[in-house]
Structures are given as structure tokens and as C-alpha cells.
Amino acid sequence: MKIIQIGVGGFGQSWLNTIAKSDVAEMVALVDLSEDALTAACEEHGWRSEMCYTDLTEALASTDADLAVVVTPPAFHRGPVIQAMEAGLDVLSEKPMAESPEDCRAMMQAAADLGRTYTVSQNYRYNPAIYTMARVIQEGLIGEVGQVKIDFYKGVDFGGGFRHEMDNPVLVDMSIHHFDMIRFITGLNPETARGSAWNPSWSNYAGDCSSSILFTMKGGARILYNASWCAKGDFCDWNGHWQIEGEKGTLIYDKDVVTHIPIDGLYKPGEPVTLELDTMEKMGQVWVLNNLIECRASGAAPQTVCTDNIQSIAMVFAAVEAVESGKVVPVAV
Ligand SMILES: NC(=O)c1ccc[n+]([C@@H]2O[C@H](COP(=O)([O-])OP(=O)(O)OC[C@H]3O[C@@H](n4cnc5c(N)ncnc54)[C@H](O)[C@@H]3O)[C@@H](O)[C@H]2O)c1
């Protein structure tokens, strides 16, 4: 698989490493508006400067690639994603798919019209603890899921950049991981969102950096999601702290440990059991990249192809509308 990567600064460096180390993918071009970012990428990985472009049109015309990996800020996904598909490439973009429903619809429409596969990377899914929870819930260990509480509290300073300027930095740039994991782990899809967002006096973010969202899922289960990037303390890992309650028991996720609490009768907790986690040969971005290549060969749809991922990003847009309007908002794009 020959790859053009668009956006090589920031998190783009993580994709550069993944692709450089891959034995099934080959980097053929790098595109970034920043000459410095391109130079640093070449120095780090020993790539030739002839592979670097500041103009995507020129890069697409000069190289023969199969896949574009787009790692630009979310507001700048739409342009390169559609342009690469128009040039005949499949596309993998970073999460979140976009900052607006209009951009999401435009990219999905382009993929459908052009017959290309556009996938959004949700690397947080591909982790042994997350896979284990999804599997045991599917196998019925805790029965029907009725309520879930997720607490994501971290104090994070990016030292500037787009996140510090966004209206709802955590909901738009971070919570997409957790919302996508909610769907993946519980197997439930969302119906409505309500909530509130605020910005504590000490926050160094322009937008509201703390929020509490209540999702009603199809079938009636409720998900209470609390998140902050300006917490005074590092209370959880990047996945958050999860309590998933079903009719037969509870699963707790905390810092890569999954605990099962069986319930005896109606409410009596049994002895907690630490679950042995599934083993995974590939995780995170490596899983995403390899799965894309396998799907391209088999014709199967990747797990987080845009037509699926739209349901995760729809939770973000509904949460934002809910906190801004104070209303109960249907989750739909
Ligand atoms: N999956 C994860 O765990 C994870 C972690 C961090 C960031 N991200 C995502 O990665 C994406 C990029 O975030 P970041 O933190 O790397 O941002 P960043 O601002 O640090 O870097 C973005 C890079 O893209 C370049 N760029 C901007 N517009 C461009 C354009 N039109 N064409 C070419 N290059 C362009 C910039 O020059 C810069 O080098 C976002 O969607 C973000 O949400 C994902």
C-alpha cells in the first residue's frame, strides 16, 4: 500500500512512525504547509526531500499512491479528504471526522459518488481492555446494559494550538474517542443528548473545557458522560474511568484494568474479579492501518468507515448543540 500523508506535524509524527515501521505500507509523499515539519519528518525517517510537497495538487499529480492519510486539524479535513478521493485514492483521516455536520456530509457524499473508501481512525478502540469489555458484554456476562457512567478528568495543557481556541475543545477533539467507544463497547446506538458545559476560572482554554452529557440510547439505556481537560489533578487515563452496569453485574474500567462485579439477586455485589484481557497482536494505529489493507484486499468495509463513524461524530454534534441550547437534542446528522 503506497501512502501520501497530509499533515506531518503534531500527531502526524505518530502516523509517520507507524507507516515507517510497517512492512505492508510504503510512504511515497509527505504534504504539509510547514516546510519545517516536512524537513523534520525527513530527518527523522531518512526520507528524501523530493518526497515533500507544500501543495497537495502537485503531490497527487506527481505520485502514484493508493491511500491518503490526513492528519490536519479537524477544520481542515474536508479539503484534502475530498481532493484525494477525487484523485482516485482511498482516505484515512484522523478523528474527529470534521468540526461541522456539513463537512461530514460533503465527505460522505464524495466517497459515495466517487466509489472510494473514506475511513476515520478511532485508534482507542483497538486496545485489549476495550476489546475485552466489548466481547464480554456481547457474550452476555453482565446482561442487558442499563446505565453507564464515564468520568474523564485530566489537566492537559497543549501549550497553544487549535484546541485552546475551539468553542468546545474536549467535546469536539477528545470525546469523539469516548463516544465511539461507547458504541463499540456497549453495542448501543444513541438517540438523544442533553447536557451542560462550562469553563472554570483557571482554565487556559477559550471554549468550555468541562461538560456533563446525558445520552439516551436506543432501547432506553442512559450514558452519563463527564469530561474535563482542566481538572485539578490527573484522575484517569486517556480512556477515562468507566462503570458499565447491566442487569446481571457491573464492569469497571480503570487504568487498563477491567473488573467484573457479579450481582447476586437484585443489588448484592459479589466478589470482584479482575478479567484477563484479550491478547491483541496489533493495536491502535497499527491495527487501523493493517485492517485498511486487509479490507481493501477483501472488499470488506473497515470498522470505522465514514458511514459507521457518522453515528459517533453525530454524538459530538448533538452534545455541542445540547450544551449550547440547553435542550434535549436528537442524535442525527
Ligand atoms: N487519535 C489520536 O489519539 C489523536 C491524538 C492527537 C491528535 N489527533 C488528531 O490529529 C489531527 C491533527 O492534530 P495535531 O494535534 O497533529 O494538529 P497540529 O496543529 O499539531 O498539526 C497539524 C499539522 O497539519 C499541517 N496542516 C494544517 N493544515 C494543512 C493543510 N491544509 N494541508 C497540509 N498540512 C496542513 C500543519 O502545518 C501541522 O503540521 C486532528 O484531527 C486531531 O484531532 C488524534
The ligand as an SDF file (V2000), in Angstrom:
LIG
                    3D

 44 48  0  0  0  0  0  0  0  0999 V2000
   -6.0280    9.6850   17.5590 N   0  0  0  0  0  0  0  0  0  0  0  0
   -5.3630   10.3550   18.4680 C   0  0  0  0  0  0  0  0  0  0  0  0
   -5.0300    9.8220   19.5130 O   0  0  0  0  0  0  0  0  0  0  0  0
   -5.0080   11.7920   18.1800 C   0  0  0  0  0  0  0  0  0  0  0  0
   -4.1280   12.4860   19.0190 C   0  0  0  0  0  0  0  0  0  0  0  0
   -3.8260   13.8190   18.6990 C   0  0  0  0  0  0  0  0  0  0  0  0
   -4.3830   14.4150   17.5590 C   0  0  0  0  0  0  0  0  0  0  0  0
   -5.2440   13.7020   16.7840 N   0  0  0  0  0  0  0  0  0  0  0  0
   -5.8770   14.3260   15.5940 C   0  0  0  0  0  0  0  0  0  0  0  0
   -4.9030   14.5620   14.6060 O   0  0  0  0  0  0  0  0  0  0  0  0
   -5.3010   15.7070   13.8270 C   0  0  0  0  0  0  0  0  0  0  0  0
   -4.1620   16.7150   13.8110 C   0  0  0  0  0  0  0  0  0  0  0  0
   -3.9370   17.1710   15.1270 O   0  0  0  0  0  0  0  0  0  0  0  0
   -2.4770   17.6880   15.5740 P   0  0  0  0  0  0  0  0  0  0  0  0
   -2.5020   17.7260   17.0370 O   0  0  0  0  0  0  0  0  0  0  0  0
   -1.4330   16.9030   14.8730 O   0  0  0  0  0  0  0  0  0  0  0  0
   -2.5170   19.1780   14.9540 O   0  0  0  0  0  0  0  0  0  0  0  0
   -1.2590   20.1520   14.7610 P   0  0  0  0  0  0  0  0  0  0  0  0
   -1.8440   21.5080   14.5760 O   0  0  0  0  0  0  0  0  0  0  0  0
   -0.2420   19.9070   15.8190 O   0  0  0  0  0  0  0  0  0  0  0  0
   -0.5820   19.6560   13.3920 O   0  0  0  0  0  0  0  0  0  0  0  0
   -1.2790   19.7130   12.1800 C   0  0  0  0  0  0  0  0  0  0  0  0
   -0.2920   19.7130   11.0190 C   0  0  0  0  0  0  0  0  0  0  0  0
   -1.0700   19.8240    9.8180 O   0  0  0  0  0  0  0  0  0  0  0  0
   -0.4970   20.8490    8.9940 C   0  0  0  0  0  0  0  0  0  0  0  0
   -1.5780   21.3920    8.1730 N   0  0  0  0  0  0  0  0  0  0  0  0
   -2.6120   22.1720    8.5620 C   0  0  0  0  0  0  0  0  0  0  0  0
   -3.4430   22.3940    7.5270 N   0  0  0  0  0  0  0  0  0  0  0  0
   -2.9170   21.7500    6.4580 C   0  0  0  0  0  0  0  0  0  0  0  0
   -3.3130   21.5940    5.1090 C   0  0  0  0  0  0  0  0  0  0  0  0
   -4.4340   22.1410    4.6460 N   0  0  0  0  0  0  0  0  0  0  0  0
   -2.5390   20.8440    4.2900 N   0  0  0  0  0  0  0  0  0  0  0  0
   -1.4040   20.2730    4.7380 C   0  0  0  0  0  0  0  0  0  0  0  0
   -0.9840   20.3720    6.0330 N   0  0  0  0  0  0  0  0  0  0  0  0
   -1.7320   21.1070    6.8650 C   0  0  0  0  0  0  0  0  0  0  0  0
    0.1340   21.8470    9.9520 C   0  0  0  0  0  0  0  0  0  0  0  0
    1.1360   22.5970    9.3310 O   0  0  0  0  0  0  0  0  0  0  0  0
    0.6860   20.9070   11.0260 C   0  0  0  0  0  0  0  0  0  0  0  0
    1.9770   20.4360   10.7120 O   0  0  0  0  0  0  0  0  0  0  0  0
   -6.5940   16.2430   14.4530 C   0  0  0  0  0  0  0  0  0  0  0  0
   -7.6960   15.7440   13.7370 O   0  0  0  0  0  0  0  0  0  0  0  0
   -6.5290   15.6760   15.8670 C   0  0  0  0  0  0  0  0  0  0  0  0
   -7.8010   15.5240   16.4620 O   0  0  0  0  0  0  0  0  0  0  0  0
   -5.5330   12.4220   17.0650 C   0  0  0  0  0  0  0  0  0  0  0  0
  1  2  1  0
  2  3  2  0
  2  4  1  0
  4  5  1  0
  4 44  2  0
  5  6  2  0
  6  7  1  0
  7  8  2  0
  8  9  1  0
  8 44  1  0
  9 10  1  0
  9 42  1  0
 10 11  1  0
 11 12  1  0
 11 40  1  0
 12 13  1  0
 13 14  1  0
 14 15  2  0
 14 16  1  0
 14 17  1  0
 17 18  1  0
 18 19  2  0
 18 20  1  0
 18 21  1  0
 21 22  1  0
 22 23  1  0
 23 24  1  0
 23 38  1  0
 24 25  1  0
 25 26  1  0
 25 36  1  0
 26 27  1  0
 26 35  1  0
 27 28  2  0
 28 29  1  0
 29 30  1  0
 29 35  2  0
 30 31  1  0
 30 32  2  0
 32 33  1  0
 33 34  2  0
 34 35  1  0
 36 37  1  0
 36 38  1  0
 38 39  1  0
 40 41  1  0
 40 42  1  0
 42 43  1  0
M  CHG  2   8   1  16  -1
M  END
$$$$
